[in-house]
Amino acid sequence: MLCYPDVQVLDVVGPVEVFNTATRLLEAEGRADAGYTTEMVAPRRGPVATSGGIGLVADRAISAVRGPLDTLLVAGGRGARDIVGDRSVIAWLRRVAGRSRRVASVCSGALLLAEAGLLDGRRATTHWAFADELARRYPAIEVDPDPVYLRDGAIYSSAGVTSGMDLALALVEEDYGRDLALTAARWLVLFLKRPGGQSQFSVQLAAQLSDRGPIREVQAWVIDHLDGPLSVEAMARRAAMSPRNFARVFAREVGMTPARFVEQARVERARRRLEESTQSIEEIAGGCGFGSAETMRRAFLRSLRVAPADYRSRFRLAASA
């Protein structure tokens, strides 16, 4: 596990704890030759300050890493933007990735893999807040901001913070099977496969940006009632405000119009249903409040520049691959 100053502590210890839990479970079964040996490395050996104020200790400097590796993990965090400019670290990543069975990033650790050229021509994800930056800085990458984690060949990437544990569980399942991964998930009180993608968090976290209680309450109500009529007038009544004042305050507090917020929330819910269900596009359109498949198609084209049928086809092809 590569860490560095101002790394996100949970990006490091979350996946490591999954691997250690799996190893203890294997040892309890008498499989002493199985499991994982984890090691933290950093540009320099010794203490590493994290963004959360908790200190970690790197077992070795990256310059001391020798021989082939099974899995190379790169953590994210506030320091990722600084370390991405360290040419010696990026060159090391490029070299060591070539002698690793698989390489994975957690959160903004994807920026380091991208700078090393390891994601070029691949599909990758990162924390939803960094997805636009990753796509803008590295146009050779197909950035998908929704999945909790992705695999493209021997390169894995995961979304924000706790998703590193989701990815680690997937690696355990890949190595030792579903039963062990499920038991480890139960011990850690986690989903083996978290329902939905990280888009379920992005809109609702954005909704928390409003400082005004009535606006926050309306946003939460909208998320829970996407299948119903959600006019500005209805939302304004909910907030006990006039429609004009509500629309003005909402746009100022949230950074988008009420209608745009509703459409984005409906698109995200429809995306998850296209990915996870066998419902027809017409059924999904009705269940997400679009009213018709054509209305949903236009909303998808505005937001994602792809039609719902094409989105579903692409997702299934990627999942199959």
Wavefront OBJ file of the C-alpha trace (Angstrom):
o trace
v 0.000 0.000 0.000
v 1.520 3.291 -1.123
v 0.927 6.155 1.278
v 2.375 9.669 1.487
v 1.988 12.880 3.512
v -1.640 13.994 3.889
v -2.981 10.627 2.756
v -6.580 9.777 3.743
v -6.138 7.401 6.665
v -9.233 5.299 5.886
v -8.024 4.793 2.305
v -5.060 2.980 3.832
v -6.365 1.160 6.888
v -9.787 0.229 5.452
v -8.522 -2.127 2.715
v -5.675 -3.361 4.923
v -8.162 -4.363 7.618
v -10.221 -6.312 5.047
v -7.123 -8.272 3.993
v -6.101 -8.875 7.614
v -9.608 -10.053 8.534
v -9.591 -12.506 5.626
v -6.187 -13.789 6.725
v -7.341 -14.359 10.312
v -10.376 -16.273 9.039
v -8.152 -18.468 6.890
v -5.837 -19.095 9.824
v -8.842 -20.126 11.937
v -9.561 -22.762 9.274
v -6.015 -24.058 9.632
v -4.885 -22.654 6.273
v -1.632 -21.228 7.571
v -0.075 -20.962 4.111
v -2.885 -18.777 2.788
v -3.889 -15.173 3.276
v -2.210 -11.824 2.856
v 0.902 -10.088 4.105
v 0.350 -6.333 3.930
v 2.996 -3.648 3.942
v 2.869 0.126 3.835
v 5.470 1.948 1.774
v 6.064 5.657 1.281
v 8.572 7.953 -0.401
v 10.534 7.724 2.860
v 10.500 5.053 5.554
v 9.001 5.942 8.919
v 6.163 8.169 10.166
v 3.617 9.456 7.664
v 1.236 12.254 8.658
v -2.331 11.737 7.435
v -4.946 14.372 6.631
v -6.957 13.196 9.637
v -4.120 13.848 12.084
v -3.472 10.162 12.820
v 0.100 9.056 12.153
v 0.990 5.943 10.156
v 4.357 4.260 9.861
v 5.721 3.151 6.489
v 7.541 -0.169 6.723
v 9.858 0.676 3.829
v 10.755 3.459 1.465
v 9.624 2.842 -2.103
v 13.276 2.708 -3.180
v 13.716 -0.425 -1.030
v 10.871 -2.385 -2.671
v 12.314 -5.335 -4.574
v 11.011 -8.242 -6.614
v 7.513 -8.967 -7.954
v 4.397 -7.882 -6.077
v 1.013 -9.556 -5.954
v -1.078 -6.420 -5.443
v -0.021 -2.780 -5.520
v -2.539 -0.421 -3.893
v -2.390 3.364 -4.110
v -4.300 5.346 -1.479
v -5.898 8.741 -2.061
v -6.266 11.815 0.050
v -5.582 15.515 0.245
v -1.904 14.948 -0.508
v -2.577 13.230 -3.837
v -2.423 16.489 -5.793
v 1.022 17.222 -4.337
v 2.534 13.770 -4.711
v 1.317 13.520 -8.307
v 4.009 16.092 -9.121
v 6.807 13.999 -7.594
v 8.472 12.524 -10.661
v 10.401 9.917 -8.663
v 7.167 8.526 -7.157
v 5.408 8.442 -10.536
v 8.399 6.745 -12.193
v 8.450 4.190 -9.363
v 4.740 3.492 -9.826
v 5.251 2.932 -13.538
v 8.121 0.494 -12.927
v 6.566 -1.460 -10.067
v 3.185 -1.772 -11.795
v 4.943 -3.737 -14.502
v 5.972 -6.391 -12.018
v 2.701 -6.524 -10.068
v -0.077 -9.036 -10.716
v -2.655 -6.291 -10.262
v -2.698 -2.586 -9.439
v -5.496 -0.709 -7.674
v -6.313 2.809 -6.535
v -8.560 4.103 -3.787
v -10.329 7.457 -4.170
v -8.037 10.174 -5.583
v -5.203 7.647 -5.767
v -6.480 7.312 -9.337
v -4.703 10.604 -10.075
v -1.347 8.912 -9.411
v -2.172 5.930 -11.627
v -3.311 8.356 -14.323
v -0.142 10.430 -14.122
v 1.883 7.233 -14.475
v -0.049 6.420 -17.658
v -1.475 3.235 -16.157
v -5.094 4.219 -16.895
v -4.639 5.358 -20.490
v -7.218 3.709 -22.744
v -8.955 2.194 -19.728
v -12.206 2.716 -17.868
v -11.707 3.998 -14.338
v -13.521 5.606 -11.435
v -12.637 7.827 -8.515
v -14.421 9.825 -5.827
v -17.351 11.612 -7.464
v -15.891 14.983 -6.457
v -12.672 14.289 -8.421
v -14.210 12.640 -11.490
v -14.412 15.807 -13.589
v -10.813 16.711 -12.748
v -9.589 13.229 -13.660
v -11.418 13.329 -17.003
v -10.203 16.849 -17.794
v -6.560 16.265 -16.938
v -6.324 12.818 -18.527
v -8.561 12.661 -21.617
v -7.198 9.217 -22.594
v -9.155 7.723 -19.660
v -12.837 6.777 -19.829
v -13.944 8.114 -16.451
v -17.156 6.698 -15.006
v -18.060 8.572 -11.804
v -20.790 6.195 -10.634
v -19.379 2.716 -9.802
v -18.118 1.946 -6.315
v -15.211 0.150 -7.968
v -14.166 -0.905 -11.457
v -11.865 -3.472 -13.011
v -10.265 -3.018 -16.420
v -7.856 -5.875 -17.043
v -5.340 -5.986 -14.194
v -6.068 -2.385 -13.158
v -8.699 -1.658 -10.510
v -10.022 1.681 -9.288
v -12.485 2.566 -6.560
v -14.570 5.555 -5.549
v -14.286 7.577 -2.367
v -12.810 6.553 0.970
v -14.869 3.605 2.276
v -15.170 2.159 -1.238
v -11.593 0.949 -0.791
v -13.061 -1.677 1.530
v -15.611 -2.669 -1.128
v -12.750 -3.115 -3.578
v -10.692 -5.113 -1.077
v -13.635 -7.464 -0.482
v -13.921 -7.954 -4.249
v -10.222 -8.857 -4.394
v -10.656 -11.337 -1.540
v -13.599 -12.907 -3.381
v -11.485 -13.107 -6.529
v -8.634 -14.796 -4.628
v -10.444 -17.078 -2.174
v -14.089 -17.246 -3.206
v -17.413 -15.767 -2.194
v -17.777 -17.605 1.123
v -14.624 -16.133 2.633
v -15.398 -12.648 1.312
v -18.937 -12.844 2.709
v -17.694 -13.991 6.122
v -15.149 -11.153 6.200
v -17.887 -8.685 5.250
v -20.067 -9.959 8.087
v -17.237 -9.582 10.593
v -16.672 -6.018 9.423
v -20.436 -5.291 9.227
v -20.222 -4.392 5.536
v -22.134 -5.200 2.387
v -20.295 -7.774 0.310
v -21.617 -5.865 -2.695
v -22.928 -2.444 -1.801
v -26.271 -1.693 -3.495
v -26.160 1.050 -6.103
v -23.290 3.255 -7.186
v -21.732 6.319 -5.644
v -24.149 8.535 -7.563
v -26.644 7.731 -4.824
v -24.409 9.836 -2.585
v -23.409 12.650 -4.936
v -26.825 14.287 -5.353
v -27.824 13.747 -1.747
v -24.480 15.045 -0.461
v -24.809 18.049 -2.740
v -28.233 18.559 -1.200
v -26.576 19.116 2.173
v -24.809 22.210 0.855
v -27.830 24.364 1.594
v -27.578 26.270 4.868
v -31.335 26.785 5.058
v -33.333 24.070 6.812
v -36.453 24.375 4.623
v -34.380 23.936 1.443
v -32.579 20.878 2.851
v -35.915 19.355 3.837
v -37.337 19.901 0.365
v -34.282 18.294 -1.212
v -34.631 15.217 0.967
v -38.362 15.080 0.196
v -37.656 15.271 -3.539
v -35.236 12.312 -3.346
v -37.958 10.263 -1.632
v -40.733 11.253 -4.088
v -39.098 11.152 -7.511
v -41.982 9.133 -8.967
v -44.493 11.897 -8.266
v -45.173 15.397 -9.633
v -42.425 17.770 -8.479
v -43.289 21.219 -9.790
v -41.664 24.359 -8.411
v -45.046 25.264 -6.953
v -45.265 21.946 -5.075
v -41.749 22.325 -3.708
v -42.379 25.939 -2.745
v -45.491 24.917 -0.791
v -43.404 22.308 1.000
v -40.930 25.030 2.021
v -43.736 27.465 2.901
v -42.358 29.986 0.397
v -43.677 31.692 -2.713
v -42.630 29.953 -5.963
v -40.529 32.916 -7.127
v -38.714 33.319 -3.802
v -38.229 29.559 -3.473
v -36.708 29.257 -6.961
v -34.348 32.160 -6.283
v -33.231 30.896 -2.862
v -32.888 27.294 -4.055
v -30.640 28.270 -6.985
v -28.469 30.414 -4.725
v -28.132 27.758 -2.009
v -27.789 24.631 -4.155
v -26.112 25.979 -7.269
v -28.776 24.752 -9.687
v -32.441 25.397 -10.360
v -35.091 23.237 -8.662
v -36.027 21.704 -12.018
v -32.395 20.828 -12.749
v -31.988 19.232 -9.322
v -35.092 17.096 -9.857
v -33.925 16.012 -13.303
v -30.442 15.103 -12.061
v -31.871 13.075 -9.196
v -34.228 11.231 -11.569
v -31.407 10.515 -14.029
v -29.248 9.047 -11.266
v -32.055 6.809 -10.029
v -32.801 5.702 -13.601
v -29.115 4.937 -14.181
v -29.057 2.580 -11.210
v -32.201 0.803 -12.403
v -30.796 0.446 -15.911
v -27.669 -1.092 -14.408
v -29.254 -3.323 -11.814
v -32.738 -4.318 -12.989
v -34.402 -6.016 -15.932
v -37.227 -3.469 -16.046
v -38.054 -2.048 -19.447
v -37.054 1.516 -20.237
v -40.728 2.498 -20.178
v -41.165 1.023 -16.689
v -38.058 2.778 -15.421
v -39.163 6.080 -16.930
v -42.516 5.816 -15.164
v -41.026 4.701 -11.854
v -38.500 7.556 -11.836
v -41.085 10.246 -12.575
v -40.180 11.031 -16.178
v -43.658 10.175 -17.417
v -42.485 8.756 -20.725
v -39.459 7.016 -22.216
v -38.950 9.964 -24.583
v -38.763 12.449 -21.713
v -36.215 10.238 -19.986
v -34.224 9.911 -23.219
v -33.979 13.691 -23.566
v -32.901 14.047 -19.930
v -30.185 11.392 -20.410
v -28.907 13.134 -23.525
v -28.709 16.456 -21.658
v -26.952 14.989 -18.625
v -24.918 12.065 -19.977
v -24.900 12.597 -23.757
v -26.090 9.023 -24.220
v -29.568 7.506 -24.579
v -30.891 5.143 -21.874
v -30.774 2.093 -24.161
v -27.171 2.857 -25.130
v -26.263 3.451 -21.487
v -27.671 0.073 -20.472
v -25.945 -1.658 -23.391
v -22.601 -0.075 -22.554
v -22.871 -0.935 -18.876
v -23.706 -4.568 -19.572
v -20.888 -4.915 -22.077
v -18.437 -3.407 -19.593
v -19.666 -5.643 -16.795
v -19.402 -8.700 -19.013
v -15.868 -7.762 -20.039
l 1 2 3 4 5 6 7 8 9 10 11 12 13 14 15 16 17 18 19 20 21 22 23 24 25 26 27 28 29 30 31 32 33 34 35 36 37 38 39 40 41 42 43 44 45 46 47 48 49 50 51 52 53 54 55 56 57 58 59 60 61 62 63 64 65 66 67 68 69 70 71 72 73 74 75 76 77 78 79 80 81 82 83 84 85 86 87 88 89 90 91 92 93 94 95 96 97 98 99 100 101 102 103 104 105 106 107 108 109 110 111 112 113 114 115 116 117 118 119 120 121 122 123 124 125 126 127 128 129 130 131 132 133 134 135 136 137 138 139 140 141 142 143 144 145 146 147 148 149 150 151 152 153 154 155 156 157 158 159 160 161 162 163 164 165 166 167 168 169 170 171 172 173 174 175 176 177 178 179 180 181 182 183 184 185 186 187 188 189 190 191 192 193 194 195 196 197 198 199 200 201 202 203 204 205 206 207 208 209 210 211 212 213 214 215 216 217 218 219 220 221 222 223 224 225 226 227 228 229 230 231 232 233 234 235 236 237 238 239 240 241 242 243 244 245 246 247 248 249 250 251 252 253 254 255 256 257 258 259 260 261 262 263 264 265 266 267 268 269 270 271 272 273 274 275 276 277 278 279 280 281 282 283 284 285 286 287 288 289 290 291 292 293 294 295 296 297 298 299 300 301 302 303 304 305 306 307 308 309 310 311 312 313 314 315 316 317 318 319 320 321
